[in-house]
Amino acid sequence: MPRPAPPADLRPIDRLLAIMARLRDAEDGCPWDLEQTFATIAPYTVEEAYEVADAIERNDLADLKDELGDLLLQVVFHSRMAEEQGVFAFDDVARAINDKMVRRHPHVFADESYDSLDAQKAGWEALKAEERAGKGKASSILDDVPVGLPGLTRAVKLSKRAAVVGFVWPTVQDVVRKLHEEVGEMLAEVEAGDLDKARDEIGDVLFVVANLARTLDIDPEDAVRATNAKFVRRFQHVERRLAECGKTPDQSDLAEMDALWDEAKAGEKSAADQSAD
């Protein structure tokens, strides 16, 4: 016989913790929830983080509220599984981030002061380095940059770590010159027909692009998401305009579709100019 859900008059976080405990109850929990592990839940955690970013990108704050709830559920899920193993619980997770935020903001919670934002960032990185050394895990400053991050995000983090110790191109122009060099090497391999080497060179190109984005203080994942959305928007314009003529893209040709693409670009520019006015 089903038991009622935890009472709605509990504090929201307490109710969520009680709901998750019930879902993971060995006797009458949810079979799907019970069979999950850290590894099987991890992809959902990553997916929910992307859905949060998508809601922000769309400036849909109602959806953002829901997506943040979904992401919070992931934290609660992982914490519950750890609690069942006697490793840690949700309160330990909250306590750890509380302590970390206080520790990393000595200019707010202690007597430390910084002369500039750059000095504050340097202080933040120094504190993180101390934490890594205290854990005794990292023999290299790159060791604990998560392998599971999206490629461009990890490239930014790797290059940012290296930059702390001076391994960095001095100017934006230097990065751009390196980008041109890598593109040239990639094209040479393509022309030679060596696709294995071309793959490596494309990786080098993308790594330098990530560096360029970091140098300009641009998140490359945000940038490519915006470009993906722009591509979808413009290609759908092409599809609509062809449909008006009773055609589909496979019944068209590149010249016609390219003209409609330019039409979409011009329409967006006109709309942006009118909005600015």
C-alpha positions as CSV (number, residue, x, y, z in Angstrom):
1,M,0.0,0.0,0.0
2,P,1.5,3.4,-1.0
3,R,2.6,5.7,1.7
4,P,1.8,9.4,1.3
5,A,4.4,11.8,0.1
6,P,6.4,13.8,2.7
7,P,4.2,16.7,4.0
8,A,4.2,19.9,2.0
9,D,4.6,22.1,5.1
10,L,8.3,20.9,5.5
11,R,11.0,23.3,4.4
12,P,11.4,22.8,0.6
13,I,14.9,21.4,0.9
14,D,13.9,19.1,3.7
15,R,10.9,17.8,1.7
16,L,13.2,17.2,-1.3
17,L,15.6,15.2,0.8
18,A,12.7,13.2,2.3
19,I,11.3,12.5,-1.2
20,M,14.7,11.3,-2.4
21,A,15.1,9.1,0.7
22,R,11.7,7.6,0.0
23,L,12.5,7.0,-3.7
24,R,15.7,5.1,-2.6
25,D,13.9,3.1,0.1
26,A,14.9,-0.5,-0.3
27,E,11.5,-1.8,0.5
28,D,9.0,0.4,-1.3
29,G,11.1,2.9,-3.2
30,C,11.1,3.4,-7.0
31,P,12.8,0.5,-8.8
32,W,14.4,2.8,-11.3
33,D,15.8,5.1,-8.7
34,L,17.1,2.2,-6.6
35,E,19.1,0.7,-9.5
36,Q,21.0,4.0,-10.2
37,T,24.6,4.6,-9.3
38,F,26.9,7.7,-9.4
39,A,28.0,6.6,-12.8
40,T,24.5,6.1,-14.3
41,I,23.3,9.4,-12.9
42,A,26.3,11.5,-14.0
43,P,25.1,11.9,-17.6
44,Y,21.8,13.3,-16.3
45,T,23.7,15.7,-14.1
46,V,25.6,17.0,-17.1
47,E,22.4,17.2,-19.1
48,E,20.6,19.2,-16.5
49,A,23.5,21.7,-16.3
50,Y,23.2,22.2,-20.0
51,E,19.5,22.8,-19.7
52,V,20.1,25.4,-17.1
53,A,22.5,27.1,-19.5
54,D,19.9,26.8,-22.3
55,A,17.2,28.5,-20.2
56,I,19.7,31.4,-19.4
57,E,20.6,31.7,-23.1
58,R,16.8,32.0,-24.0
59,N,16.3,34.4,-21.0
60,D,13.4,32.2,-19.9
61,L,13.4,32.8,-16.2
62,A,10.3,30.6,-15.5
63,D,12.1,27.7,-17.2
64,L,15.3,28.6,-15.4
65,K,13.5,28.1,-12.1
66,D,12.4,24.6,-13.2
67,E,15.8,23.7,-14.6
68,L,17.6,24.8,-11.4
69,G,15.3,22.5,-9.5
70,D,16.2,19.6,-11.8
71,L,19.9,20.4,-11.2
72,L,19.4,20.6,-7.4
73,L,17.7,17.2,-7.6
74,Q,20.9,15.8,-9.1
75,V,22.9,17.1,-6.1
76,V,20.4,15.5,-3.7
77,F,20.5,12.2,-5.7
78,H,24.3,11.9,-5.5
79,S,24.3,13.0,-1.9
80,R,21.7,10.4,-0.9
81,M,23.6,7.6,-2.6
82,A,26.8,8.7,-0.8
83,E,24.9,8.8,2.5
84,E,23.7,5.2,2.0
85,Q,27.3,4.2,1.6
86,G,28.3,6.1,4.8
87,V,30.6,8.5,2.9
88,F,28.8,11.9,3.2
89,A,25.4,13.4,3.2
90,F,23.7,16.5,1.8
91,D,24.6,18.6,4.8
92,D,28.2,17.7,4.3
93,V,28.0,18.9,0.7
94,A,26.5,22.2,1.9
95,R,29.0,22.6,4.7
96,A,31.9,22.0,2.3
97,I,30.8,24.7,-0.1
98,N,30.1,27.1,2.7
99,D,33.6,26.6,4.1
100,K,35.1,26.9,0.6
101,M,33.3,30.2,-0.2
102,V,34.3,31.8,3.1
103,R,37.9,30.6,2.6
104,R,38.2,31.9,-0.9
105,H,36.7,35.3,-0.1
106,P,39.1,36.6,2.6
107,H,38.5,40.1,1.3
108,V,34.8,39.7,2.3
109,F,35.0,37.5,5.4
110,A,38.4,38.4,6.8
111,D,41.0,41.2,6.7
112,E,42.5,40.5,3.3
113,S,42.2,43.3,0.6
114,Y,42.9,43.4,-3.1
115,D,43.9,46.5,-5.1
116,S,42.2,45.4,-8.3
117,L,40.0,42.7,-9.8
118,D,43.1,41.2,-11.4
119,A,44.7,40.9,-7.9
120,Q,41.5,39.3,-6.6
121,K,41.6,36.7,-9.4
122,A,45.2,36.0,-8.7
123,G,44.4,35.5,-5.0
124,W,41.6,33.2,-5.9
125,E,43.9,31.0,-8.0
126,A,46.5,31.0,-5.3
127,L,44.0,29.8,-2.8
128,K,42.8,27.1,-5.2
129,A,46.5,26.0,-5.6
130,E,46.9,25.8,-1.9
131,E,43.8,23.6,-1.7
132,R,45.1,21.3,-4.4
133,A,48.5,21.0,-2.6
134,G,46.7,20.3,0.7
135,K,44.8,17.4,-0.9
136,G,48.1,15.9,-1.9
137,K,46.6,14.7,-5.2
138,A,48.1,16.9,-7.9
139,S,51.7,16.6,-8.9
140,S,51.0,18.9,-11.9
141,I,48.9,22.0,-11.9
142,L,46.8,20.3,-14.7
143,D,46.1,17.1,-12.9
144,D,42.7,17.9,-11.4
145,V,41.2,19.6,-14.4
146,P,38.3,17.2,-15.0
147,V,38.7,15.0,-18.1
148,G,34.9,14.7,-18.4
149,L,34.4,18.4,-19.2
150,P,33.3,19.5,-22.7
151,G,36.4,19.8,-24.9
152,L,36.4,23.5,-25.3
153,T,35.7,24.2,-21.6
154,R,38.5,21.9,-20.6
155,A,40.8,23.6,-23.1
156,V,40.1,26.9,-21.5
157,K,40.7,25.5,-18.0
158,L,44.0,23.9,-19.0
159,S,45.3,27.0,-20.7
160,K,44.1,29.1,-17.8
161,R,46.1,26.9,-15.3
162,A,49.2,27.1,-17.6
163,A,48.8,30.9,-17.8
164,V,49.1,31.2,-14.1
165,V,52.7,30.1,-14.2
166,G,53.5,32.3,-17.3
167,F,52.9,29.7,-20.1
168,V,50.7,31.9,-22.2
169,W,50.8,33.9,-25.4
170,P,51.3,37.6,-24.3
171,T,48.8,39.3,-26.6
172,V,45.6,38.6,-28.6
173,Q,47.6,39.2,-31.7
174,D,50.0,36.4,-30.7
175,V,47.1,34.0,-30.3
176,V,45.6,35.0,-33.7
177,R,49.0,34.4,-35.3
178,K,49.2,31.0,-33.7
179,L,45.6,30.3,-35.0
180,H,46.6,31.1,-38.5
181,E,49.7,28.9,-38.2
182,E,47.5,25.9,-37.0
183,V,45.0,26.4,-39.7
184,G,47.8,26.4,-42.3
185,E,49.1,23.1,-40.8
186,M,45.6,21.6,-40.9
187,L,45.1,22.6,-44.5
188,A,48.4,21.1,-45.5
189,E,47.4,17.7,-44.0
190,V,44.0,17.9,-45.7
191,E,45.6,18.6,-49.1
192,A,48.1,15.7,-48.4
193,G,45.1,13.4,-47.8
194,D,46.3,12.4,-44.3
195,L,43.1,12.6,-42.4
196,D,44.6,11.1,-39.2
197,K,47.1,14.0,-39.0
198,A,44.3,16.4,-40.1
199,R,42.3,15.3,-37.1
200,D,45.2,16.2,-34.8
201,E,45.6,19.6,-36.5
202,I,41.9,20.3,-36.2
203,G,42.3,19.6,-32.5
204,D,45.1,22.1,-32.4
205,V,43.0,24.7,-34.1
206,L,40.2,24.2,-31.7
207,F,42.5,24.4,-28.7
208,V,43.9,27.7,-30.0
209,V,40.4,29.0,-30.6
210,A,39.6,28.2,-27.0
211,N,42.7,30.1,-25.9
212,L,41.6,33.1,-28.0
213,A,38.2,33.0,-26.4
214,R,39.8,32.9,-22.9
215,T,42.1,35.8,-23.8
216,L,39.0,37.8,-24.8
217,D,37.1,36.7,-21.7
218,I,34.6,34.8,-23.8
219,D,33.2,31.4,-22.9
220,P,33.6,29.4,-26.1
221,E,30.8,27.0,-25.2
222,D,28.4,30.0,-24.8
223,A,29.7,31.3,-28.1
224,V,29.2,28.1,-30.0
225,R,25.7,27.6,-28.5
226,A,24.8,31.0,-29.7
227,T,26.1,30.2,-33.2
228,N,24.2,26.9,-33.2
229,A,21.0,28.7,-32.3
230,K,21.7,31.2,-35.1
231,F,22.3,28.4,-37.6
232,V,19.0,26.8,-36.7
233,R,17.2,30.1,-36.9
234,R,18.6,30.9,-40.4
235,F,18.3,27.5,-41.9
236,Q,14.7,27.3,-40.7
237,H,14.1,30.6,-42.6
238,V,15.5,28.9,-45.7
239,E,13.2,26.0,-45.2
240,R,10.1,28.3,-44.7
241,R,10.9,30.3,-47.8
242,L,11.4,27.2,-49.9
243,A,8.1,25.8,-48.6
244,E,6.4,29.0,-49.8
245,C,7.5,27.9,-53.3
246,G,6.4,24.4,-52.8
247,K,9.9,23.1,-52.5
248,T,12.1,21.3,-49.9
249,P,15.9,21.8,-49.4
250,D,16.7,18.7,-51.3
251,Q,14.8,20.1,-54.3
252,S,16.8,23.3,-54.2
253,D,20.5,24.0,-54.8
254,L,23.3,25.7,-52.9
255,A,23.0,29.0,-54.8
256,E,19.3,29.3,-54.0
257,M,19.6,28.3,-50.4
258,D,22.6,30.6,-49.9
259,A,20.6,33.5,-51.2
260,L,17.8,32.8,-48.8
261,W,20.4,32.5,-46.0
262,D,21.7,36.0,-46.9
263,E,18.0,37.1,-46.8
264,A,17.7,35.8,-43.2
265,K,20.9,37.5,-42.2
266,A,19.7,40.8,-43.7
267,G,16.4,40.4,-41.9
268,E,18.1,39.9,-38.6
269,K,20.4,42.9,-39.1
270,S,17.3,45.1,-40.0
271,A,15.5,43.9,-36.9
272,A,18.5,44.6,-34.7
273,D,18.9,48.1,-36.2
274,Q,15.2,48.9,-35.5
275,S,15.5,47.6,-32.0
276,A,18.6,49.8,-31.4
277,D,16.6,52.8,-32.6
